[in-house]
Amino acid sequence: MEELLVAIVSGLVEDPSAIEVTCDAPSEEGVIVYHVHVAQQDMGRIIGKQGKIAKAIRTVMRSAASRRGEKVLVEID
C-alpha cells in the first residue's frame, strides 16, 4: 500500500526525493493511517483546487485497501 501511495504522489510533485510516507499501527477499529510529507512548494500540487486531488488520492487508496480487506486513511502533512 505504501508503494502505491508513493507512486501516486511522485507523479504529482516536482521534487520526488522529498516524499516521505509514514504508517501508523492499525487502530482498534483496524484503520491504518498513512502520513504523506512532501516539500513545501509541492503541497498545493498534492491538495489541488478545493482539495480535489487529495480526495482522489484518498479514494484510490481506500479502493485498493478494500480489495485487500484493509481500512486506510491518508493524511497530508
The 8 nearest C-alpha neighbors of each residue, nearest first, counted from 0:
[[1, 3, 2, 4, 64, 60, 63, 5],
 [0, 2, 4, 3, 5, 20, 33, 22],
 [3, 1, 5, 0, 4, 6, 7, 20],
 [4, 2, 6, 0, 1, 5, 7, 60],
 [3, 5, 1, 7, 6, 2, 8, 0],
 [4, 6, 2, 8, 3, 7, 9, 1],
 [7, 5, 3, 9, 4, 8, 2, 10],
 [8, 6, 4, 5, 9, 10, 3, 11],
 [7, 9, 5, 11, 10, 6, 4, 12],
 [10, 8, 15, 6, 11, 12, 7, 5],
 [11, 9, 8, 7, 12, 6, 15, 13],
 [10, 12, 8, 9, 44, 45, 13, 7],
 [11, 13, 14, 9, 41, 10, 15, 44],
 [12, 14, 15, 41, 11, 9, 10, 40],
 [13, 15, 16, 12, 17, 38, 41, 18],
 [16, 14, 9, 17, 18, 12, 13, 10],
 [15, 17, 14, 18, 19, 9, 37, 38],
 [18, 16, 15, 37, 38, 14, 19, 36],
 [19, 17, 37, 16, 15, 36, 20, 35],
 [20, 18, 36, 35, 17, 37, 21, 34],
 [21, 19, 35, 34, 36, 33, 18, 22],
 [22, 20, 34, 33, 19, 35, 23, 1],
 [21, 23, 33, 32, 34, 24, 20, 31],
 [24, 22, 32, 31, 25, 33, 21, 34],
 [23, 25, 31, 26, 22, 32, 30, 29],
 [26, 24, 31, 29, 30, 23, 27, 32],
 [25, 27, 29, 30, 28, 24, 31, 23],
 [26, 28, 29, 25, 30, 24, 31, 70],
 [29, 27, 26, 30, 25, 70, 31, 69],
 [28, 30, 25, 26, 27, 70, 31, 69],
 [31, 29, 70, 25, 71, 26, 28, 32],
 [30, 32, 25, 71, 23, 24, 70, 72],
 [33, 31, 72, 23, 71, 22, 73, 30],
 [32, 34, 22, 73, 21, 74, 72, 35],
 [35, 33, 74, 21, 20, 75, 73, 22],
 [36, 34, 20, 75, 19, 76, 74, 33],
 [35, 37, 19, 76, 18, 20, 75, 34],
 [38, 36, 18, 17, 41, 39, 19, 42],
 [37, 39, 41, 40, 17, 42, 36, 14],
 [38, 40, 41, 42, 37, 43, 36, 17],
 [39, 41, 38, 42, 43, 44, 37, 13],
 [42, 40, 44, 38, 39, 43, 12, 37],
 [43, 41, 45, 44, 39, 40, 46, 37],
 [44, 42, 46, 45, 41, 47, 40, 48],
 [43, 45, 41, 47, 42, 46, 11, 12],
 [46, 44, 42, 43, 47, 53, 52, 41],
 [45, 47, 53, 50, 43, 52, 44, 42],
 [48, 46, 52, 50, 44, 51, 43, 45],
 [47, 49, 50, 51, 46, 52, 43, 44],
 [48, 50, 51, 47, 46, 52, 53, 54],
 [51, 49, 46, 47, 53, 48, 52, 54],
 [50, 52, 54, 53, 47, 49, 48, 55],
 [51, 53, 47, 55, 54, 46, 50, 56],
 [54, 52, 46, 56, 50, 55, 51, 45],
 [53, 55, 51, 57, 52, 56, 50, 58],
 [54, 56, 52, 58, 57, 53, 51, 59],
 [57, 55, 53, 59, 58, 54, 52, 60],
 [56, 58, 54, 60, 55, 59, 73, 61],
 [59, 57, 55, 61, 56, 60, 62, 54],
 [58, 60, 62, 56, 61, 57, 63, 55],
 [59, 61, 57, 63, 62, 58, 64, 56],
 [62, 60, 64, 58, 63, 59, 71, 65],
 [61, 63, 59, 65, 60, 64, 58, 66],
 [64, 62, 60, 66, 61, 65, 59, 67],
 [65, 63, 69, 61, 67, 66, 62, 70],
 [64, 66, 68, 62, 67, 69, 63, 61],
 [67, 65, 63, 64, 68, 62, 69, 61],
 [66, 68, 64, 65, 69, 63, 70, 62],
 [67, 69, 65, 66, 64, 70, 63, 62],
 [70, 68, 64, 65, 67, 71, 30, 29],
 [69, 71, 30, 64, 31, 65, 29, 61],
 [72, 70, 31, 30, 32, 61, 64, 69],
 [71, 73, 32, 33, 31, 74, 30, 57],
 [74, 72, 33, 32, 57, 34, 75, 71],
 [75, 73, 34, 33, 35, 76, 72, 32],
 [74, 76, 35, 34, 36, 73, 53, 46],
 [75, 36, 35, 74, 34, 37, 42, 73]]
